[in-house]
């Protein structure tokens, strides 16, 4: 059985990752140097070895699939979950380890924040390739189905639902709000987002984020059930909730 020893980049490793990102931006086929992933000069060990097939091809089909795979690895490695939210080196290493999965057919790399984890500013953190997926999953481990609208999309896609909801940590952590978002925008029968959920018209995610901000000024909406929240929404959301 093949195993995977997870690691964390040290400060020197982070700097070398920046160098690789610049090289890959000019030539997407540039391989990740093996020593950057495994050498003690650039990395340190994190937890126990895990089964490598946790991160098989199926784990990279949707963001939710990847979040589940990461959670399996975190548990199997017996990592300290509380410390992971601030573990810059771990998330950066894990993303670099699976870099080929995140470089699309057009070879786009994007900004460093997509790759190098920078804890502290959630509005930047939520765009990182792996960490925010697991942080959202961990908050809803009791019912991952709440995350279908936000994370039930291809690994290398985002879209309006993801961008509008994941950009606010208080929204991501609320069971009621995440259930509301999925009930509004995810089509269970089709297994995909509903038509119109990516738009900017009435009832769309951008409008929902504004409404939630407004309701939050008066109510403790993070604690409300999705059914109660749905009743508080303006009429332009009815086309999605029915």
Backbone bond lengths (Angstrom), bond angles and torsions (degrees), N, CA, C in turn:
res aa  C-N    CA-C-N  psi(-1)  N-CA   C-N-CA  omega(-1)  CA-C   N-CA-C  phi
1 X - - - 1.452 - - 1.534 110.31 -
2 X 1.318 115.96 124.38 1.457 120.32 -179.98 1.530 109.71 -76.12
3 X 1.316 115.84 138.50 1.455 120.22 -179.81 1.525 110.85 -119.08
4 X 1.305 114.55 163.22 1.457 122.59 178.21 1.523 108.30 -126.02
5 X 1.309 116.33 122.09 1.456 121.24 174.44 1.526 107.84 -95.59
6 X 1.313 115.74 110.56 1.454 118.67 179.99 1.518 110.31 -77.09
7 X 1.324 114.96 151.31 1.453 121.73 -175.43 1.530 110.44 -138.83
8 X 1.302 115.51 -179.53 1.462 121.84 175.27 1.517 107.99 -136.28
9 X 1.316 116.42 138.41 1.456 120.28 175.96 1.521 109.79 -74.63
10 X 1.329 116.40 137.15 1.459 120.65 172.36 1.536 107.76 -86.03
11 X 1.332 119.84 176.71 1.471 120.46 -178.55 1.521 114.28 -53.45
12 X 1.333 116.81 -40.10 1.465 119.15 177.88 1.526 110.65 -65.92
13 X 1.331 115.93 -37.67 1.461 120.06 177.29 1.517 111.89 -64.15
14 X 1.329 117.10 -39.11 1.466 121.29 177.47 1.526 110.01 -60.34
15 X 1.328 116.42 -43.64 1.461 119.86 179.82 1.523 111.35 -64.17
16 X 1.328 116.34 -38.46 1.467 119.51 177.60 1.527 111.32 -69.92
17 X 1.306 116.68 -29.48 1.461 119.94 174.92 1.526 109.91 -66.33
18 X 1.308 116.93 -38.67 1.470 120.58 175.82 1.538 110.72 -60.53
19 X 1.334 115.77 -41.15 1.459 120.22 178.28 1.516 110.15 -61.25
20 X 1.349 116.12 -45.54 1.468 119.50 179.56 1.522 111.30 -62.91
21 X 1.323 117.85 -40.89 1.461 120.85 179.54 1.525 111.37 -59.40
22 X 1.312 117.02 -41.35 1.463 120.18 178.11 1.521 110.63 -65.44
23 X 1.318 116.72 -40.20 1.460 120.25 178.46 1.532 110.58 -65.70
24 X 1.337 115.37 -42.38 1.469 120.19 -179.38 1.520 111.29 -69.07
25 X 1.316 117.08 -28.40 1.461 120.13 177.52 1.529 110.38 -65.14
26 X 1.324 116.37 -34.35 1.466 121.42 177.82 1.523 112.21 -84.50
27 X 1.338 115.62 -30.53 1.463 120.51 -179.67 1.530 108.68 -144.77
28 X 1.338 118.13 93.22 1.471 122.02 -174.63 1.519 115.15 -57.72
29 X 1.329 117.51 -18.13 1.469 119.83 179.97 1.526 112.20 -84.47
30 X 1.326 117.72 -0.81 1.465 121.15 179.44 1.529 109.94 -59.44
31 X 1.320 119.01 119.67 1.469 120.35 -178.20 1.527 111.71 -72.42
32 X 1.324 115.20 152.46 1.464 120.30 173.43 1.528 107.57 -74.26
33 X 1.328 119.22 126.00 1.474 120.55 179.32 1.522 111.13 -58.95
34 X 1.325 118.88 125.37 1.469 121.38 -179.05 1.522 113.09 -54.81
35 X 1.333 116.36 -36.01 1.459 118.99 -178.95 1.527 112.12 -66.45
36 X 1.324 117.01 -25.91 1.459 120.10 178.42 1.518 111.13 -70.96
37 X 1.313 116.38 -24.83 1.463 121.05 -179.98 1.528 112.87 -91.26
38 X 1.329 117.24 -24.22 1.461 119.45 -168.39 1.524 115.42 -127.01
39 X 1.319 117.62 -19.71 1.454 120.62 -172.79 1.522 111.74 -77.86
40 X 1.325 116.14 139.34 1.467 121.42 179.88 1.526 112.07 -66.35
41 X 1.328 117.11 -15.39 1.461 120.38 176.82 1.524 110.90 -66.42
42 X 1.337 115.48 -31.60 1.459 120.34 -174.46 1.524 114.04 -114.63
43 X 1.332 117.48 -13.21 1.472 120.09 -172.60 1.521 111.55 -137.30
44 X 1.328 114.27 166.52 1.463 121.40 170.10 1.526 108.05 -137.73
45 X 1.313 116.27 154.46 1.461 121.38 -175.28 1.525 111.31 -69.23
46 X 1.350 114.78 149.07 1.456 121.43 173.10 1.539 108.80 -132.51
47 X 1.299 116.52 107.74 1.456 121.96 172.38 1.515 115.29 72.65
48 X 1.337 114.61 -168.79 1.459 122.83 -179.36 1.528 109.93 -84.49
49 X 1.349 117.59 154.69 1.470 119.82 174.28 1.532 110.48 -60.84
50 X 1.325 116.27 146.93 1.461 121.73 -179.88 1.527 109.03 -123.22
51 X 1.304 116.89 164.63 1.461 121.02 177.52 1.527 109.06 -65.73
52 X 1.308 116.53 127.79 1.462 121.32 -176.35 1.526 112.15 -64.08
53 X 1.334 116.71 -30.64 1.460 118.54 -176.42 1.526 113.39 -73.89
54 X 1.324 118.05 -0.14 1.465 119.60 169.69 1.520 108.94 -57.49
55 X 1.335 115.63 -36.62 1.457 121.01 -179.76 1.528 110.50 -102.52
56 X 1.336 115.86 53.20 1.462 119.64 176.71 1.528 109.82 -78.71
57 X 1.314 117.65 -178.00 1.464 120.61 -175.86 1.521 112.16 -61.14
58 X 1.343 117.40 -33.32 1.463 120.57 -179.54 1.523 111.69 -65.15
59 X 1.331 116.85 -25.76 1.463 120.61 -179.54 1.521 112.17 -68.86
60 X 1.329 117.20 -15.63 1.460 120.75 -176.51 1.531 111.93 -111.40
61 X 1.324 117.12 22.21 1.458 119.78 178.61 1.527 111.31 -79.07
62 X 1.327 117.30 -49.44 1.462 121.00 176.75 1.524 109.46 -128.82
63 X 1.315 115.67 164.88 1.461 119.79 176.90 1.521 110.83 -62.69
64 X 1.318 117.66 -34.30 1.460 120.75 178.71 1.528 110.49 -68.73
65 X 1.325 117.36 -41.11 1.465 120.73 175.72 1.526 110.34 -58.28
66 X 1.321 116.16 -42.47 1.459 120.13 -179.13 1.531 111.15 -67.88
67 X 1.323 116.01 -40.15 1.472 119.53 177.97 1.526 110.78 -60.32
68 X 1.323 116.53 -40.88 1.472 121.16 179.19 1.523 110.16 -65.21
69 X 1.333 116.95 -42.62 1.462 120.97 179.67 1.531 110.66 -63.50
70 X 1.316 116.42 -44.01 1.469 119.84 178.26 1.520 110.17 -60.07
71 X 1.322 116.26 -42.10 1.466 120.02 -179.40 1.524 110.81 -63.04
72 X 1.313 117.13 -41.24 1.468 120.66 176.93 1.524 110.36 -60.05
73 X 1.333 116.13 -43.02 1.465 120.19 -178.75 1.528 111.43 -68.01
74 X 1.316 116.30 -41.97 1.470 120.78 179.46 1.526 110.59 -60.26
75 X 1.313 116.06 -43.30 1.462 120.15 -179.60 1.526 111.32 -69.86
76 X 1.338 115.73 -43.95 1.466 119.39 -178.64 1.527 111.15 -64.50
77 X 1.318 116.85 -34.56 1.460 120.84 179.80 1.523 112.17 -80.14
78 X 1.334 115.93 -8.43 1.466 122.47 -179.27 1.530 111.49 58.20
79 X 1.341 114.92 44.34 1.454 119.94 178.58 1.528 110.32 -77.67
80 X 1.300 116.35 155.43 1.455 122.77 175.57 1.523 108.25 -77.77
81 X 1.323 116.63 104.55 1.460 120.80 -174.43 1.520 112.40 -63.16
82 X 1.303 117.25 -35.39 1.464 120.43 -177.31 1.525 111.43 -62.66
83 X 1.322 116.71 -33.49 1.461 120.27 -176.27 1.522 113.01 -81.87
84 X 1.327 117.49 -15.20 1.461 119.75 -173.16 1.524 113.69 -68.42
85 X 1.320 117.42 -28.82 1.467 118.87 -178.92 1.525 111.50 -61.28
86 X 1.315 117.60 -25.80 1.459 121.22 -179.26 1.532 112.98 -108.86
87 X 1.328 117.09 9.48 1.467 120.78 -173.66 1.529 110.99 -89.61
88 X 1.302 114.39 84.38 1.464 121.38 -178.71 1.518 112.20 -58.58
89 X 1.334 115.85 -44.31 1.452 120.55 -175.70 1.508 113.80 -66.67
90 X 1.345 117.00 -39.29 1.462 120.67 -178.46 1.525 111.56 -64.77
91 X 1.334 116.75 -51.80 1.464 119.62 -176.17 1.517 111.72 -67.22
92 X 1.317 116.72 -35.24 1.464 119.41 177.71 1.530 109.92 -66.48
93 X 1.343 117.09 -43.21 1.464 120.27 178.45 1.524 110.97 -62.97
94 X 1.339 116.85 -45.83 1.462 120.32 -176.11 1.530 110.48 -62.68
95 X 1.319 116.57 -39.22 1.466 120.48 177.95 1.523 110.58 -67.37
96 X 1.325 116.63 -41.53 1.460 120.44 178.00 1.522 111.32 -65.26
97 X 1.325 116.92 -37.58 1.471 121.75 -179.76 1.527 111.09 -58.93
98 X 1.310 117.15 -34.31 1.463 121.15 -178.59 1.531 111.41 -112.65
99 X 1.322 115.18 33.18 1.466 121.08 -175.47 1.517 113.12 -54.70
100 X 1.340 116.99 -39.01 1.464 118.92 -176.71 1.516 112.09 -62.40
101 X 1.316 117.57 -24.99 1.466 121.35 179.03 1.523 111.70 -72.98
102 X 1.330 116.64 -20.11 1.457 120.60 -174.13 1.525 113.90 -106.13
103 X 1.309 116.53 -0.10 1.457 119.83 176.03 1.521 107.63 -100.76
104 X 1.311 115.85 111.27 1.455 120.52 -175.39 1.519 113.08 -73.56
105 X 1.315 116.14 -177.26 1.461 122.07 -177.13 1.526 112.31 -62.80
106 X 1.345 117.04 -25.50 1.459 120.73 179.45 1.527 112.26 -88.21
107 X 1.324 116.72 -0.14 1.450 120.36 176.49 1.513 115.28 70.55
108 X 1.316 116.75 23.42 1.459 120.09 -178.38 1.527 111.34 -76.78
109 X 1.320 115.95 132.73 1.456 122.02 179.94 1.524 111.18 -101.01
110 X 1.316 116.35 -43.97 1.459 120.12 -179.45 1.519 111.94 80.60
111 X 1.306 115.91 -175.87 1.456 120.55 -176.29 1.534 111.44 -71.37
112 X 1.321 115.52 160.84 1.462 121.32 -178.10 1.522 112.46 -59.62
113 X 1.325 117.62 -31.66 1.469 121.23 -177.59 1.525 112.37 -62.55
114 X 1.321 117.80 -20.03 1.461 120.65 176.57 1.526 111.13 -72.37
115 X 1.315 116.13 -21.21 1.455 122.17 -173.16 1.524 112.64 -113.14
116 X 1.320 115.33 -50.97 1.469 120.55 -176.78 1.523 109.11 -89.43
117 X 1.302 115.78 121.49 1.462 121.28 -176.15 1.522 110.38 -75.54
118 X 1.328 115.82 126.92 1.458 121.75 -179.76 1.527 108.96 -124.07
119 X 1.328 118.50 86.52 1.463 120.88 -177.05 1.524 112.05 -64.05
120 X 1.333 114.02 151.54 1.455 119.41 175.60 1.511 113.96 122.36
121 X 1.313 117.22 -44.59 1.462 121.32 -179.42 1.520 109.22 -111.61
122 X 1.334 116.70 98.84 1.468 120.21 -173.70 1.521 112.53 -60.27
123 X 1.323 117.78 -34.02 1.467 119.87 -179.02 1.520 112.18 -65.25
124 X 1.321 116.46 -17.17 1.459 120.25 172.27 1.523 110.15 -100.46
125 X 1.324 115.79 -37.80 1.464 121.78 -178.58 1.523 112.30 -58.50
126 X 1.332 117.49 -39.65 1.463 119.50 -171.34 1.520 112.79 -63.68
127 X 1.315 118.24 -15.64 1.455 121.20 -178.73 1.528 112.63 -88.14
128 X 1.332 117.65 -13.40 1.465 120.16 -179.72 1.529 109.88 -60.22
129 X 1.308 116.76 148.69 1.468 121.64 -168.36 1.529 115.18 -63.83
130 X 1.352 118.24 -31.46 1.460 119.63 -170.73 1.524 114.53 -127.92
131 X 1.316 117.90 -45.72 1.467 121.18 -172.41 1.532 114.22 -54.67
132 X 1.342 119.57 -50.49 1.470 118.63 -176.79 1.524 113.72 -65.09
133 X 1.322 116.42 -26.92 1.474 119.43 177.80 1.521 109.53 -63.85
134 X 1.336 115.55 -46.55 1.462 119.00 -179.92 1.524 111.67 -69.42
135 X 1.323 118.20 -39.49 1.456 120.78 179.80 1.528 110.88 -61.65
136 X 1.334 116.53 -38.87 1.466 119.96 176.09 1.526 110.46 -67.50
137 X 1.333 116.29 -44.29 1.464 120.29 -179.61 1.524 111.10 -61.65
138 X 1.308 116.69 -43.71 1.465 120.88 -179.39 1.526 111.09 -58.61
139 X 1.327 116.71 -37.56 1.464 120.44 -179.77 1.527 112.09 -69.81
140 X 1.340 116.84 -20.75 1.464 121.08 -176.11 1.531 111.28 -125.64
141 X 1.309 115.81 29.39 1.461 121.01 -178.35 1.525 111.33 -59.44
142 X 1.320 117.40 -28.50 1.463 121.04 179.93 1.521 112.28 -71.30
143 X 1.343 116.93 -21.92 1.463 121.01 -179.32 1.530 109.44 -156.49
144 X 1.331 118.44 76.50 1.467 121.71 -177.49 1.521 113.66 -61.64
145 X 1.337 116.99 -18.42 1.460 119.83 179.20 1.510 113.45 -59.35
146 X 1.328 116.75 -23.18 1.465 120.28 177.55 1.527 112.19 -61.16
147 X 1.328 116.32 -22.24 1.456 121.11 -172.54 1.528 113.56 -95.10
148 X 1.318 118.11 4.89 1.463 120.35 -173.49 1.522 113.13 -59.46
149 X 1.319 117.72 -40.97 1.468 119.36 -177.91 1.517 111.55 -68.84
150 X 1.317 116.66 -33.62 1.457 121.08 -175.77 1.530 111.82 -87.15
151 X 1.334 116.86 -42.92 1.461 120.40 -174.49 1.527 114.34 -109.73
152 X 1.303 118.26 -5.96 1.461 120.08 -178.93 1.512 112.55 -81.77
153 X 1.318 116.96 44.65 1.463 123.86 -177.66 1.527 108.19 -129.04
154 X 1.333 118.15 160.72 1.465 120.46 -179.52 1.520 112.52 -53.94
155 X 1.319 114.96 147.61 1.469 121.59 -175.48 1.526 112.93 -53.03
156 X 1.317 117.29 -38.92 1.462 120.19 -175.19 1.526 113.76 -99.59
157 X 1.322 116.90 18.75 1.468 121.81 176.50 1.525 109.49 -112.70
158 X 1.320 115.33 159.69 1.468 119.85 173.13 1.529 108.50 -127.49
159 X 1.328 118.63 -90.60 1.458 120.13 -179.68 1.519 112.22 95.04
160 X 1.323 115.63 172.06 1.457 121.95 -173.42 1.529 113.32 -64.97
161 X 1.330 118.08 -42.45 1.467 119.51 -178.26 1.522 109.52 -61.77
162 X 1.315 116.50 -49.15 1.466 120.66 179.82 1.521 110.88 -61.13
163 X 1.321 117.48 -50.05 1.461 121.32 -174.89 1.524 111.95 -63.30
164 X 1.309 116.97 -44.00 1.459 120.34 -175.64 1.524 112.93 -73.81
165 X 1.320 117.48 -36.51 1.465 120.23 -176.41 1.533 112.63 -87.53
166 X 1.324 117.18 -41.99 1.460 119.82 -176.09 1.524 112.59 -72.81
167 X 1.314 117.64 -18.34 1.469 120.02 -177.91 1.523 112.71 -71.79
168 X 1.329 117.71 -12.73 1.461 121.66 -179.32 1.527 109.36 -118.80
169 X 1.301 115.81 112.66 1.464 120.24 -175.34 1.518 111.78 -62.36
170 X 1.316 118.36 -37.14 1.471 120.67 -178.61 1.520 111.28 -66.07
171 X 1.325 116.64 -28.23 1.466 120.16 174.96 1.524 109.90 -73.57
172 X 1.329 116.35 -46.01 1.464 121.78 -177.66 1.529 111.55 -58.45
173 X 1.318 117.50 -37.23 1.464 120.99 -174.02 1.529 113.73 -85.06
174 X 1.319 118.32 -7.12 1.465 121.12 -176.58 1.523 112.26 -88.81
175 X 1.335 118.87 118.09 1.469 120.98 177.60 1.522 112.28 -58.49
176 X 1.337 116.88 -42.98 1.461 120.17 -177.79 1.517 112.19 -65.14
177 X 1.313 116.54 -44.40 1.465 119.36 -178.17 1.520 111.33 -68.59
178 X 1.327 117.43 -42.32 1.460 119.14 178.51 1.531 111.73 -64.62
179 X 1.321 116.87 -35.71 1.471 120.03 175.41 1.521 110.27 -66.64
180 X 1.319 116.63 -39.45 1.465 120.90 177.56 1.525 110.45 -61.35
181 X 1.312 116.85 -46.83 1.464 121.35 -178.70 1.523 110.98 -59.86
182 X 1.321 116.82 -43.49 1.461 120.11 179.94 1.523 111.30 -68.41
183 X 1.329 117.33 -40.90 1.464 119.45 177.76 1.525 112.25 -66.06
184 X 1.313 116.26 -31.24 1.461 120.01 178.26 1.522 112.19 -73.60
185 X 1.318 116.91 -47.59 1.459 119.94 -163.63 1.515 116.66 -114.36
186 X 1.337 118.28 -7.29 1.463 118.99 -178.42 1.513 111.04 -106.33
187 X 1.326 115.76 129.18 1.461 122.62 178.76 1.529 108.30 -93.18
188 X 1.334 116.34 104.36 1.466 120.71 -177.77 1.522 111.79 -62.78
189 X 1.328 117.04 -39.59 1.463 120.64 -177.55 1.522 111.40 -64.88
190 X 1.328 116.03 -38.63 1.465 120.83 -178.41 1.522 112.96 -90.78
191 X 1.328 116.40 -15.89 1.454 120.54 -178.95 1.511 113.70 67.60
192 X 1.335 116.58 32.60 1.461 120.96 -179.57 1.525 109.64 -155.23
193 X 1.323 115.88 173.65 1.458 120.32 178.73 1.521 110.85 -66.26
194 X 1.317 115.87 146.89 1.460 121.49 179.81 1.521 110.60 -70.35
195 X 1.309 115.37 153.23 1.459 120.70 175.61 1.527 109.33 -62.76
196 X 1.305 116.21 134.00 1.459 121.22 -179.93 1.510 114.13 94.33
197 X 1.342 116.56 -10.36 1.465 118.97 -178.08 1.520 112.25 -72.35
198 X 1.312 116.57 -14.69 1.454 119.28 178.81 1.513 113.43 -98.69
199 X 1.329 116.38 4.65 1.460 120.29 -178.20 1.514 113.11 -86.73
200 X 1.312 115.25 -170.81 1.459 121.97 -178.49 1.529 111.51 -126.03
201 X 1.322 115.81 14.43 1.461 120.47 -179.24 1.525 110.77 -85.10
202 X 1.326 116.16 -172.31 1.453 121.28 179.23 1.517 111.92 -56.48
203 X 1.323 115.74 134.68 1.462 120.75 178.88 1.507 114.77 83.90
204 X 1.320 118.20 -3.67 1.464 122.08 -178.46 1.536 110.91 -78.88
205 X 1.334 118.35 166.31 1.468 121.55 -176.30 1.523 114.72 -55.68
206 X 1.319 117.56 -38.77 1.465 119.35 179.95 1.527 110.84 -62.77
207 X 1.317 115.02 -40.08 1.461 120.24 176.88 1.532 110.24 -66.29
208 X 1.344 116.89 -39.38 1.456 120.37 179.87 1.522 111.07 -62.83
209 X 1.324 117.91 -42.21 1.463 119.85 -179.43 1.523 110.89 -61.53
210 X 1.335 116.47 -36.38 1.469 120.55 177.41 1.521 110.99 -67.40
211 X 1.332 115.94 -43.82 1.471 120.71 179.93 1.529 110.44 -63.68
212 X 1.318 117.03 -42.31 1.464 120.10 179.22 1.524 111.25 -62.82
213 X 1.328 116.48 -40.47 1.468 119.78 176.65 1.525 110.66 -59.86
214 X 1.316 116.27 -41.64 1.463 120.78 -179.29 1.530 111.29 -67.90
215 X 1.330 116.65 -45.10 1.465 120.53 179.29 1.521 111.10 -63.91
216 X 1.323 115.99 -33.49 1.456 120.30 -179.01 1.513 113.51 -65.71
217 X 1.313 117.16 -18.26 1.460 120.70 177.76 1.525 111.60 -73.57
218 X 1.338 115.79 -22.91 1.467 120.82 -175.80 1.521 113.10 -112.54
219 X 1.342 116.12 -34.62 1.462 120.38 -173.80 1.534 110.88 -120.92
220 X 1.318 115.31 156.02 1.468 121.68 173.73 1.522 107.07 -85.61
221 X 1.325 115.63 70.92 1.460 120.22 -167.42 1.520 113.55 -68.55
222 X 1.341 117.86 -21.58 1.465 119.42 179.14 1.525 111.94 -62.60
223 X 1.337 116.78 -21.31 1.465 121.09 -176.19 1.522 113.05 -98.45
224 X 1.336 117.82 -4.39 1.455 121.07 -176.08 1.528 110.99 -86.31
225 X 1.334 116.11 152.76 1.461 121.10 176.44 1.530 109.59 -74.33
226 X 1.323 115.42 160.89 1.458 118.23 -178.60 1.526 111.09 -66.51
227 X 1.331 117.31 -31.16 1.459 119.90 179.27 1.519 111.40 -64.73
228 X 1.328 116.22 -42.86 1.465 120.29 177.77 1.522 110.23 -65.69
229 X 1.312 116.24 -42.73 1.456 120.22 178.78 1.522 111.42 -61.75
230 X 1.325 116.60 -40.16 1.468 120.47 -179.48 1.521 111.22 -60.95
231 X 1.323 116.99 -37.13 1.459 120.73 179.27 1.524 112.49 -69.28
232 X 1.313 116.74 -20.09 1.461 121.36 -179.20 1.524 112.63 -88.89
233 X 1.316 117.68 -7.77 1.457 121.00 -176.89 1.525 111.86 -77.98
234 X 1.323 117.55 147.91 1.470 121.08 175.49 1.528 111.54 -63.16
235 X 1.302 116.23 166.90 1.469 121.71 -173.93 1.527 113.91 -63.75
236 X 1.335 117.64 -23.97 1.462 118.06 -176.35 1.531 112.92 -69.53
237 X 1.337 117.94 -5.91 1.471 120.93 177.40 1.532 112.18 -92.00
238 X 1.314 116.70 -8.22 1.471 119.57 -175.03 1.523 112.57 -61.28
239 X 1.308 117.19 -32.61 1.478 119.69 -177.96 1.532 111.66 -64.92
240 X 1.342 116.85 -20.76 1.452 119.75 178.86 1.540 111.92 -95.54
241 X 1.300 117.89 -31.33 1.462 120.83 -174.20 1.513 112.41 -83.75
242 X 1.323 118.63 -21.81 1.469 120.69 -177.25 1.521 111.02 -80.44
